[in-house]
Amino acid sequence: MGKDRSGEPVARPRLLTGFDADEAPRRALYGRSRGKTLRTYHASLIAERLPKLEIDPATLGDGAGLFPFTPKEIWLEIGFGGGEHLLAQAKAHRDVGFIGCEPFINGVAKALAGVEEERLDNIRLRAGDAGALIAHLPAASLSRAFILYPDPWPKRRQNKRRLISEPMIGELARVLRPGAELRFATDIDDYAGWTLRRFLASPDFVWRAGEADDWRRTWPDWEGTRYEAKALREGRRPVYLTFSRI
């Protein structure tokens, strides 16, 4: 999710805390779902291509059936922004099935343009909050997850809106396989500390830092995002955290 999103809730998908999606407590989705008016080409992609690639959580299954091939693994990116990282990963790992969730329709349109340009058949999208999708995923169905530059909601009264929470960590633990990797990036120091504290408190994850400087270094296959570029221009140093599912 982009950092320029703010405002009132625009949807109320459910977030599972157990296995019964119908009884899951609701998690409000905050921030804008639309920005500038879409260009003609992007609007046509939303109208014509998105219905073919968009995931219905209720019929998701284990995710493998979404693709025209049998994927070696399924990876999930929550809040892919303009899709730069999602597209680069999908291009580099053509045998992996990628699920990308993004509530901002302008970002979805940009990702669709990239899918068309690169002729990628290993990406499926959800134009909305990731909570409902994760709620319908079977246990241990994902091999990797990315949460890159989520909305920081820096004011104390807004902290409850943050994506990273104990219930969400519990749900991620449920859908990630043992040994699966979760990558998190932010340029907000407070959010880095917030995230690290909660993952360290979880019995299901371990922080894979081997030395003090690890959190400053990107991953070997890292593709920078527009939010990272903005942070660097404005003098903020991003933090990169890697957690493993136990």
N, C-alpha and C positions, 0 to 999 in steps of 0.2 A: 504494500500500500504506500502511496506517495506521501511525502511530508506536507504537501501543500493542501491536503484534504482536511477540512474542518467543517463543523456544523452539527446539525441535529441528526438523530438516527434516521436512516432511509430504508431500513429493512429489519426484520426480526427473525432470521433463521435460527434453528435450534442447535444447541451444542450438547452432545451426548456426554454424560458422566458415568454411564454404565453401558448396557447393551441395548436398551429399549429406546429407540429414537423417538417414539411417540410420547414418552414420559420425560424426555430430557428438558431441563430448564432452558429458557430462552436466553440467548446472548445477543444483545443489540449490536447492530452494525452501524458504526458512526462514521461520519465523513461524507463527502460528496460522491455520488455515483456517476456524475456527468460533469464535463468541463465545457470547452468551446464546442460550437456546432461542428459536427463531423463533416469532413470533406466528402464529396460525392463518392469517391472510390471507397473510402473507409465506411461510409454509410451502406454501400452496396455489399461490402464484406459482412457487416453485421446482419444485414437482411438475408443474404444468400448463403454465406459460408458458415456463419456461427451456428445455425441450426443443425448443420451436419457434423460439427465438431464438439458441440456443447454436451456436457454430461448431465443426465438426469440422476441425481443421487439415489432416488428410489429404485432405479434399475441398474445400479452401478455394478453389482456383483463384486468380483475380486479385482476388477479393473483390466484384467488381461483381455477380456472379450471386446474391449473398446477399439482395439487396433486391428488392422488388416493382416497382421502377422502375430506370432506368439512372442511377446517380449521376454527378454532374459530377466528383466527386473522392472518394477514400477517405481518411479521417483515422483515426488510431489513438490511443487513450489507454491508457497502460500504468499499471495500478494506479489505478482511478478512485475508490477509497474508497467513499463512500456515493452516488456518482453525480451530485453537484450540478453539477460542471463539465461532465461528459459530457452530461447532460440539457439544460443551458442552451445548449450549443453545437449540439446536435442540433435543438433548437427554433428556434434563430436561423438555422440553415443547413439547411433542409429538402431542398435539392437535393444535399446531401453525404451519403455513406454513412459511418456511424461504426462502428468496431469498438472495443469496450471490453474490457479484460482486467483481472480482479480475482480473486485467489485466496480472498479472505475472503467466505464465503458470505452472511454477514449484509449486507455491502455490496451484493452481487449482488441480494439480495432487495429492498433499498431502491431500487436502480436499476430493477428490474422494476416496482415500484410506480409510479415516476415515468413509465416508458414507458406503462403502462396509463392513468394519469391524464391524460397529455398526448396520448395516442393517437399516439405516434411510431412511424412505420414505417421510420425510417432509422437504427436502432440494432440492432446484433447484438453478442452477448456471448460471452466465453470465461470460464467460471468456473474459472480456473486461471492458471498462470504464462504470461507472454507469449512465452517463449522458443520453445516448440514451434510456436506460431502464426506467429511471425516467420520461423522456419526454413522454413515451407512457402509463404510469400508469394513471388510472382515478383519479380524485380528491378524497381526503379523503379515499384512499384505504389501507393505512398502519396504523398500531397501534403502531409501534415502529421502530426506526432506530438507528443504531450504526455506528459511525465513530471513529475508534480506531487506534491511531498512524498513521495518514496519513503522506505522505511525507511532511517534514517541509519547504523545499525550503528556507533555511535561509538567503540567500543573497538578498539584497534589490531588485536587478534587477530580481530576480526569484519569488518574492512574488506573481506576477500575475498568477503563475502556481499553487498556492495553491487551494486545493479543496474547502475550505470554502471561499465563496465570496457572495456578495449580490444576484446575480442571482441564485446561488445554494440554498441559504437560502430561496429565494422566491419559488423555485421549491419544496423544502422539505416541506414548508408550504402548498403548494397546495396538495401534495399527502398524508400528514399526517392528520389523523382525529383530531378534537378538543379533547384535553385531552391526545393525544398521546405523548409519551416520546421519546426524542432524546438524546442519550448518546454519549459524545465526550471525548476522552482521548488523551493526548500527554505528552511527556517528554521534550518538548521545551517551555521554558517560554514565548518567544516571540509569538509563535503560540497560546498559551493559551490566551494571552492578545488579540491577533488579533481576535480570534474566539469569545471571550466574548464580545468585543466591537461591533462586527457585529450582534450578536444575540440580545444584549441589544438594539441595534438600530432598530431591526425589530419589527413592530407592531404585528407580528404573534406569537411570542414566549416570554416566561417568564423564567428566570433563577430560578431554584427551590432551591437554597441554603438557608438553614434556619439559619446557623451560619457560622462564619468565617472559621472553619476548614472543612467544608463540601467538599470543592474541593480537599482535601488531601485523602479522604476516598473512597475506592472502593464501588461498589454496592454490596448488600447482596448476589446476585447470580453470582458475578464476577468470570470469568475464566481468569487467567492471560495469556498473550501472550508472544511469544519469544521476541518481541520488548520491552515489559515491563521488562522482565528479563534482557535484555541487558542494558537497561537504569539504572536499579538498580545496576547492577554490576559496571557500569561506574560512579556511584555516582549521577545520575540525579533522581530527585523526580518527578514522574508523577503527572499530574493534571487531575482530573475527573470532568467533567461538565455535568449537567443534565438540559435539557431545555424541557418545556412543550408547546405543541401547544395550543394556546388560542382558 
